[in-house]
Amino acid sequence: MRFTILILALLGVFQSCNSQIEKAQKQEKNYSFSSKEIIVGNGELIKKIQKVDNYTEISSRSSIDIVLTDGNVGDITVEAESNLIDFIEIESKSGTLYVRFKKNTNISSKKRMVVYIPVDKIESITSAGSGDIYVKKDLDISEFSLLNFGSGDIIFKNVKASHFTIKTLGSGDILVKNLIADNTNLQLSGSSDVKMEVNSTITKVSVSGSSDLLLTGKTQDFNIQISGSSDIKVDEFRAENVNVSVSGSGTIALFAEKTISASISGSGDIYYKGNANLIRTKTSGSGTIKKL
């Protein structure tokens, strides 16, 4: 009997110890989370130059703005508040230049943070944060791709490329001025507003979600597919041959000079300008195809 009582007492002690250990672990975990203090900028802007070589791609994963410029490639200028600037991490890895904050930091800036990156040849930009990207350098390249997963805006001007691709999954807006390309490929999903001035031989566009698109310029062959509720205005984008497909409630206004092949599934509408002959039309639902 005494032995049984002793065993029960020891079990009670062990359970009490385990309970205390679990409680301490929870307190430690909560303290670790809450101890990640917000570092507030002091309002004093400074600049520093960081030397980073060997990059043809840019990846932005923060609220830091990026400006691509002419200059000495590798001499990157960082502008931020003096007590925040050392928390900005710039790293080149396998040809990609990463701009981000150091791990386990929580930054609140009073002034705009900017990284100025001189570029010669740039092949790809990936934006996955809220920072804006300004491409002030004229680009003349074979292939270029832009991937926008965040909420930051991206602005280009004077781009010449054989293949130019944009893919969006976020809410950041995109503005492209004076793009000359053999092939232009736009894959838009999310809620971005995209405005482009394009001169392209072949233009392919796929829009899903609530993204809006405004195109001006010209193309020979224009293939566009719309699903969702997007409003697409490309009637100032002078295309010779158009293949257009609308599913859902989206609306498109376009220009076709020679031929147009159009299909609608749902309540979407297609409006077109130009002298094109309708070579094929297919509708299911309440959608309409009308000449403006």
N, C-alpha and C positions, 0 to 999 in steps of 0.2 A: 504493500500500500504506500509506504513512504517512497519507494522507488518510483511509483507512478506519479505521485505528487511532484517529485523532483523533475521528472521528465516534462510534465505539464508546465512547470515554472520556467524551465529552460526554453521551451517553445515560446512562451510568452515573451521572454527577454529577446529572443531572436526576431520575433514579429515586430516588437517595438523598435529594435535596431533597424530593421529593414524599412519600417515606416519613416524613421528619422532620416535615413539615407535618401529615400525617395523624395522626401520633403526638401532636403538640402540640395539635391540635384535640380529640382524644379526651381528653387530660389536662385541657384547659380545660373540656370538657363534664362530665367526672367531678367536677372541682373545683367547678363551678357547682352540681351537684346536691348534693354533700356539704356545700357551704358554707351551705346553707339550714338554719341551726341551729335547734334547738328552743328556743323562748322559754318558760322555766318561770316560772310565777307566783311572786311573792314573799310571798304570803299576806296582804298588806295590802289589805283591801277598801275601795274608795272609790266614790262616786257622782258622776255629772255629768249635767247636763240638756242635751239637744240639741234644738233647735227644727227641726222638719220639718213642712211643711204639705202638704195636698192628697193624701190617701191614703184609699182605700176598700177596698184589698186588701192582704194581708200575705203576704210570701214569706220563709220561713226556710230557710237553706241551711247550717247550722252546728250546733255543739253548744251554742249559746247558748239558754237558756230564754227564753220570751216570756210575758208576762202582759198580757192585754188588760183594761183597767180603765176606770172613770169618771175624769173629770178634764178638764183643759184640753187639748183636742185639739191636737196639735202639740208639746206639751211632753213629750218622751220622756226617761225616766230610764234611764241605763245604770249598772249595778252590776257591778264587776269588780275584779280586783287592779290596783294602781296602775301596775304595769309592763306590763299587758296591755290596759288600757282603751282606749288610743289605737289599738289594732289592730282594734277592733270598728267596722265600717262600717255606717252607717244611711243609706240613700239612698231618696228618693222619685222615681219615674220613671213617668210616664204613669199616675198614680193608684195605683201599687203601691209599697208600702214594703218595701224589701229589708233584711233583717238578716243580716249575714254577716261574716266576717273579711276584712281587706284581702288582696289578691292576694300570692302568694309569701310567706306567713307560715305558720309551723308552731307552734301554740300548745299548751302543756300547763299547764292551770290547776290550782291546789290548791283553790280555792274556786269555788263555783257562780257562773256568769255569768248575769245576768238583765237583760232589757230590758223596762221597763214602758211600755206604749203605751196612752195614753188614746184611746178610740174613741167615736164617736157613731154613725155608720153604717158597717158593715163588710159587704162583699158576698162576699168570697172569702178563704180561707186556703190557702196551699200550703206543705207541710212536706216538705223534701227532705234533712233532716239528722237528727242524733240529739238535738237540743234538744227539750224538752217545751214544749207550749203550753197555757196555762190561760186560758180565756175567763171572767173573773169579772164581766164586764159583761153585763147582761141585754140580749138582742138582740130587736128588733122590726123586721123587714125584709120586703121583698117576695121577693127571691130570695137564696139563700145557697148557696155551694158550698165543700166542703172536699176538697182533694186531698192525700193522704198517700202520699208516695213513700219516706219514710225510716223510721227506727227510733224516732223520738221519739213520746211519748204525747201525746194531745190530750184535754182535758177541757172540756166545756161545761155550762152550766146555764141554765135559763130562756130558751128560744129560741122565738120566734113568727115564722113565715114562711109565705108562700104556697107557695113551692117550696124544699125543703131537699134538697141533694144531697151525698152522700159517695162519693168514689172512693178506693180504697186499692190500692197496688201494693207496699207495703213490709211491715214487721213491727211498726210502731208501733201500740199499742192506742188505742182510742177509747172514751170514756165520755161519754154525753149524758144529762143529767137534765132532765126536763120540757120536751120538745119538742112544740109545737103547730103543726101544718102542714096545709095543704090537700093538698099532694102531697109525699110523701117517697120519695126514690130512693136506694137503696144499691147500689153496685157494688163488691163486695169481692173482691179477688184478692191473693195473697200469703199471709202468715201472721198477719194481725192478729186480735186479739180485740176484738170490738165489743159494747158493752153500751149499750142505749138505752131510755129511758122515753119513749114516743111516743103522742101523740093525733093521728091523721091520718085524713083522709078517704080518700085513696088511698095505698097503700104498695106500692112495687115494689122487689124485692130480687133481686140476682144475685150468687151466691157461687161462686167458683172457687178452686182451690188448697186450702190447709189452714186458711183463716180460720174462726174460730168466731164465732157470733152469738147474743146473748141479747137478746130484745125483751120489754118489758112495756108495758102500756097497751092501746089499742084502735084499730081502724080499720074502715072499712066494707068496702073492697075490698082484698084482699091477694093480690098476684101474686109468687110466689117461685120462682126457678130455682136449682138446686144442681148443680154438677159438681165432681168431685174427691172428697176425703176429709173434707170439713168436717162438723162436728157442730153442728147448728142447734137451739137450744131457744127456741121461740116459743110454747109452749103456755100461757103467761100473757099472751100478746098476743091479746086477744079480737077476732077478726075475724068479720064477718058472712059474707062470701063469699070463698072461697079458691080460687086456681088454683095448684097446686104441681106442679113437675116436678123429678125427681131422676135424674141420670145419674152413673154411677160407684159409689163405695162410701159416699157420704155418707148421713147419717141426720138426719131432721128430726122434731121433735115440735111440733105446732101445735094451734091452737084454731079451730074453725069453727062458727058458730052457725046459719047458714042453709043454705049450699050449699058443696060442695067438689068440685073437679075435680082428679084426681090422676093422674100418670103416672110410671112408673119404668122406666129402662133401665139394667140392671146389677144390682149386689148391694145397692143402697141400700134403706133402709126409711123408710116414712112412718107416723108414729103421730099420731092426732088425738083431741082432746077436743071436746066440744060436741054440739049436737043437729042438726048439719047432715045433709042427705041427700046421699049420694054420687050426683052426677048423671053422672059419667063416671070410669071407671078404666081404665088401660091399663098393662100390665106386660110387660116382656120381660127375661128373665134370672131371677135368684133373689130379687129384691127383693120385699118384701111391703108391704101397706097394712093397718094394724090400728087399730081404735078402742080407745082407752084406757079 
